[in-house]
Amino acid sequence: HFAIYSSENASWKQIAVSEPLGDEGVFWNGEIHWLSVEDVHFRFDVDAEKLIKTPLPPRPKILS
């Protein structure tokens, strides 16, 4: 879950998330970003309070 603080209301809001995201997220451009071990990019839009899941493209095959 996320705890988002509103300085306008001086209050916290709890948001439940059903995906396992891990502890190492990066805040960038209004969103928190994670890469999962299953090759999925997760981003949480703080303003919209929405989690977005995007599959990463397949890894290229290295030919000898």
DAGI-V178520 format. One record per backbone hydrogen bond with DSSP energy under -1.0 kcal/mol. CO is the residue of the C=O (numbers start at 0). NH is the residue of the N-H. If there is no record, write none. Layout:
co:CO nh:NH
co:CO nh:NH
//
This chain:
co:1 nh:14
co:3 nh:12
co:5 nh:9
co:5 nh:10
co:10 nh:5
co:12 nh:3
co:14 nh:1
co:22 nh:24
co:25 nh:32
co:27 nh:30
co:29 nh:45
co:30 nh:27
co:31 nh:43
co:32 nh:25
co:33 nh:41
co:35 nh:38
co:38 nh:55
co:39 nh:35
co:40 nh:53
co:41 nh:33
co:42 nh:51
co:43 nh:31
co:44 nh:48
co:44 nh:49
co:49 nh:44
co:51 nh:42
co:53 nh:40
//
